[in-house]
Amino acid sequence: MRALIRFGLVSLFALSCSMPVVMAWGDTGHQLTARIAARRLTEAARRGIVALVRGADDDIGLKSVLGKTGDPQPSQAKMSAAMARMATWPDCMGTTPEGNCKAKGVTGPWHFVDVGLFEGPGHLAERCGEGSCITEMIPRLISNLRSGTNLVVMTESGTTRTFKPDRQLRFLIHFLGDLHQPLHSVTNADAGGNCVATTGFPGFKPQLHATWDSALVAGATSGTQGSVVTAILNEFQSEEATVSSVTDAAQIANESFALAKSELYGKTIPLVPTIDHFVHVSTSKCSTQAPPEIATITVDGKASFENTQTHKLVREQLFKGGVRLAAILNDVFSGDHDDATP
């Protein structure tokens, strides 16, 4: 199971957490993906989301943004703010008295799928395990949201945990961000890049995964989140119809795997060697579980990724996550639920 420190560029709506968590894009990237999606929702989807939130228990102040039952429909700005707040919740589902994020437990593996860099995307089903990976959770969440079904899962202690549809919506929003961070669909015996030391970005955790979570998002975007969303939508407008038509989780994971192989591992300086067999590595045990070739290498982050091409790729992945999330939500709340998947 991967674990990362939450860090950097926390916005007004982020929850404060300091415990290691599994995440992608950091708070800012997840919020941008959610805000892009909010700009592309149909009226039916907006109303469906508002009704779901207003009818549920509120632990993160969503009703202060979207209003209570009987209130007028919220503005576009308020919808964007609420979705940005929902987007970060799966990385920090409540805090302890000490201010740390509560352990995610059974939900931790839902955020990624570990396919070996040497294997190729054809191994998705094999690496998903007991249905607890991102490419199997997304269709399940979609189906449950369509039918209004609770998600009941068995915990490690043998008890059950129930997530109502409003919580499942938060997971879905978050997972479309995770799925478009390339390191959440691949591993190279390095816990998705968490075990690869990386230099060049002071203030950010010195790991390859963290570089792509937050440091590159910071370099690729500037200004308020609203202005960044507008700029990204304008930049990739010509791609929107084609991109939004692809909503199958496995297909997107394969796409992210290919990007990780060519644009991430393929461009590190020095080159990170490809490990030719699958090794399960936990982030907390990099020093003992990662192969020596991984444990001893240090990537020059700036030389590898601090360039116009990589920054554009980061913005494009945020764009893809947002418009595809919108396409899925528009379908979920359209009222036509004949199919089990979008």
C-alpha positions, 0 to 999 in steps of 0.5 A, spaced: 500 500 500 502 506 498 503 512 503 505 519 501 505 525 506 500 531 504 504 537 502 504 544 498 499 548 495 493 547 500 487 551 498 481 554 502 477 548 502 482 543 503 482 539 510 488 540 514 492 533 515 499 531 516 498 523 517 501 519 511 496 518 506 495 515 499 494 520 494 495 523 487 496 530 484 496 533 491 490 537 494 491 543 488 491 538 482 484 534 485 481 541 486 482 543 479 480 536 476 473 537 480 473 545 478 474 543 471 468 538 471 464 543 475 464 547 469 462 542 464 456 539 468 449 539 465 443 542 469 441 535 471 447 533 473 448 539 477 441 538 480 442 531 482 449 532 485 446 538 489 440 534 491 444 528 494 449 533 498 443 536 501 439 530 503 446 527 506 449 528 513 454 534 512 461 533 515 465 538 511 461 544 510 458 542 504 451 545 505 454 552 507 456 552 500 451 549 496 445 550 501 440 546 505 434 543 502 429 548 499 434 553 498 435 556 491 440 552 486 447 554 487 451 558 483 456 555 478 462 558 483 459 555 489 458 548 485 465 548 483 467 550 490 463 544 493 466 539 488 473 542 490 472 540 497 469 533 496 475 532 491 480 532 497 476 528 502 478 521 500 485 522 502 483 525 509 476 522 511 476 525 518 482 527 523 484 524 530 484 529 536 492 530 534 490 533 527 492 527 523 488 524 518 484 517 520 487 511 517 484 509 510 484 502 512 480 498 506 479 504 502 487 505 501 488 500 495 482 503 491 486 509 489 491 506 484 493 499 481 500 497 481 502 494 474 509 493 473 513 497 468 516 491 465 509 488 464 505 492 460 497 494 461 495 487 459 496 485 467 490 490 470 486 485 472 491 480 475 494 486 479 487 488 481 487 483 486 480 482 490 477 487 486 480 493 491 483 497 486 481 504 482 479 500 475 474 496 479 472 501 484 470 506 479 465 502 475 462 500 482 461 507 484 458 509 478 453 503 478 451 504 486 450 512 484 445 510 479 441 506 483 442 509 490 445 503 493 450 503 499 457 501 498 458 496 504 465 493 505 469 488 510 474 492 514 481 488 516 478 487 523 472 483 520 467 488 521 463 492 515 463 499 513 458 503 509 459 508 505 452 512 502 451 515 495 454 522 497 460 519 500 461 514 494 460 521 489 466 524 493 470 517 492 468 518 484 470 525 484 477 523 487 479 517 483 478 520 476 484 525 479 488 519 481 487 515 475 490 521 471 496 521 475 501 516 471 504 513 477 497 511 480 497 506 474 504 503 474 510 501 479 517 499 478 518 495 484 518 502 487 511 503 490 509 508 484 515 512 484 515 513 492 521 510 493 525 513 488 529 519 491 528 526 487 532 532 488 530 539 485 524 541 488 525 545 495 519 545 499 516 538 496 517 531 498 524 529 495 520 523 491 518 521 484 511 520 486 511 527 490 514 531 484 508 529 480 503 530 485 504 537 487 511 540 485 509 539 477 502 542 478 505 548 482 510 549 476 505 548 470 499 552 473 499 559 476 493 564 479 487 563 482 484 556 481 478 559 477 483 562 472 487 556 471 481 552 470 479 557 464 486 557 461 486 549 461 479 549 458 481 554 453 488 550 452 485 544 450 478 546 447 480 542 441 481 535 444 475 536 449 470 532 444 475 526 443 477 526 450 470 526 454 468 520 450 473 515 453 470 514 460 472 506 461 477 506 467 481 500 464 482 504 458 484 510 462 489 506 466 492 503 460 493 510 457 496 513 464 501 507 464 503 508 457 504 516 459 508 513 465 513 509 461 514 514 456 514 521 459 516 519 466 520 513 467 523 514 460 525 521 461 528 521 468 536 523 469 539 519 470 535 513 467 531 509 472 532 502 470 526 497 469 526 492 474 524 485 470 520 482 475 514 484 480 516 486 487 511 489 492 513 495 495 510 499 501 512 506 501 514 505 509 519 500 507 522 502 501 529 501 504 528 494 505 523 492 500 525 496 494 531 493 489 538 496 490 537 499 483 532 503 486 534 504 493 541 507 490 538 512 485 537 519 485 533 523 480 535 530 478 527 532 478 528 539 474 533 536 469 528 531 468 521 534 468 522 542 469 520 544 462 514 546 457 513 539 454 512 536 461 508 542 464 503 542 458 502 534 459 500 535 467 495 540 465 492 536 459 492 530 464 488 535 469 484 537 463 482 530 461 480 528 468 476 533 469 472 533 462 471 525 463 469 526 470 463 531 468 461 526 462 461 520 467 457 525 472 452 527 466 451 520 465 450 518 472 444 523 473 441 523 466 436 518 469 438 513 463 441 508 467 440 502 463 447 500 463 452 498 468 457 502 466 458 509 462 
